[in-house]
Amino acid sequence: MSNQLPTIKDYFKQYDLNISCYQCNRNAVADWDMLAERFDTNVPIQKLEKVYKCSVCNSSEAVRIRIGLRTPPSGAYPNH
């Protein structure tokens, strides 16, 4: 098993990339296409926390990025 950190290309469009600011409680889901345009896809996702700033309070210290399940389209689970 590899000890490398997961990169943008490892999770590209397979999962949501949830961005949270613990200073102002803002939450957002990253745009994969923008990330691929702006960064090398070999960049570890964890390192994005060091370059992201909250668009509301401008904090860079309180931003956390987590990989999460994709939100299914509306009606994807009609029996639930």
Secondary structure, DSSP 8 states (H G I E B T S, - for coil): ------BHHHHTTTSEEEEEETTT--EEE--HHHHHHHS-TTSBHHHHTTT---TTT--SSSEEEEEE-----TTS-TT-
